[in-house]
Amino acid sequence: MVRWSNNAEVVLASSSCPDHPPESTLDGAPETFWLSTGMFPQTLLFQLPDATCVKSMLIESDGVKQLSVHGSVDPDFSKFIKLGSYQSSSRKAGAESRIEVKLEKGNSVKFVQLRFEAASEPFIAVHKVNFEL
């Protein structure tokens, strides 16, 4: 049985728009989203309640062409390791809106960083983020 969770909190975002804050990625409301403010890369950092093995991440977004996922049990960025990545194969202007990133097995993490490397537009919108535990 797949167990999806968004029982996390956003502890850092590289940008924030008052009408579309980063916390919108976890609120469960379909009409809300985080809007980046341009200039890539962009980052969202999540803290899970406990260190756990995350199997994959499901990201519902608009305009994401390339992203990487990094994690650590420690909030010190120098201790983060790359767990997975995504590159759009679409040649259309808008990239897929539902992205599942399978993560390396065996890494227990408490902090998860989504690093948005490239987009099809000057901005991206991230509607929801879920963690498969």
PyMOL commands that set and color helices and strands:
alter all, ss='L'
color gray80, all
select helices_A, chain A and resi 22-26+77-79
alter helices_A, ss='H'
color red, helices_A
select strands_A, chain A and resi 4-5+9-13+34-35+42-53+56-62+64-72+81-87+98-102+108-119+125-132
alter strands_A, ss='S'
color yellow, strands_A
deselect
rebuild
show_as cartoon
